[in-house]
């Protein structure tokens, strides 16, 4: 899959996500961000959303992220984070790794 096709699929997915979540930041990470993807590589993205106590819990939100992927491309692998984690992450954390090696593809 070429970069323009990936970009189009991610843009479609982002627009879909915005209908269901208060998306703050989406970061492409993994092999596509590092430029060493293969033919069957998944497309790793970190999705940071606003936490809303009146909505779904974490597992339900994660399940919805995956359900919405099926409409676009199953190679997209979203990982859910709450936007609060952007403030409180530790230097050795997974969030730090994503933010330092990834590529921001959406920010609100």
N, C-alpha and C positions, 0 to 999 in steps of 0.2 A: 504494500500500500504506500503510495507516495505522500509527501508532506501536505500537498493541497487537499487530498482526500481525507487525511487525518484531521486537518484543520477544520474542514467542513463538518465532519462527524462530531468533533468536539464542540463546535459552535452550535450545532443542532441540540446536542445534549445539554449544554449550558442553558440555552433558551428554555428547554423543557424543565430543567431543574428550577429555574427562576419562577416557574408557575406553582411550585410546591414548597419551596424553601426560601428563607431570607439568606441568600448566598452572599457571603462577604469576600471570599477568596477561593480561587481554584488554582492549584499548582500541578503542572505536569512533572512527574518525576520518573525515575527508573531509566530503562534503556532508551526510550524515545527522547527524554530530556538530555541524556548523556551522549546521544548520537551513535549508539552501538546496538540499535534494534535489529532484529532478524525478521524474516518473513512472517513468522507466527508469534512474534512478541506481543504481549498484552500492552495496553496503553494505560499506564498507572496514573491516576489523578487523585490528589488530596482535595476534598471538598470541605471547606470551612463554612459552617452555617451558624446563624444566630440561634441560641438556645431559647426555646419558648416552652415554658412550663405547661401551657395549656394545650400543647400539641402532642404529637407522638413521642414515645420514648426513643432512646438511642437505637435499640434493636429494630423497632418499626421503621425508623428513618433510614437505617442502613438497608433494610429489606426493600424499601421503596426506591432507594438509589439503584439497586440491582435490577428491580423490576423495570424501571425506566430505561435502563441500558439496553434491555432486550429489544426495545423499539428502534434503537439507533445502530448499535454494533456491540456484540457480546465481547469483543476484545477490549472494550473499555472497562477498566477495573477501578471503580471509585472506592476511596476510603474516607469515611465520615469523621470529621472533627468538629468540635464546637469552636466558635471564633474566640472564646475566652482563652483557649489553649495557645493562641498567638501571643498572648501577653505573658503567660506563665510557664512557657516551655523551658526545659533545662538544656544546657549546651550539649549534653550527651544523648538527648532524646531523639526519637524517630521524627518528631516535628522539626527539630533543628536540622536533621539530615535532609528532610524534604525541602525546607526553606533555603538551605545553603547550596544544594545541588540541583534543585528543580527550577522550572521556568514558570513564572506567573502567566496564566492564560486568561484569567478574569479577576478583576478586583472592583469592589463596590465600596 
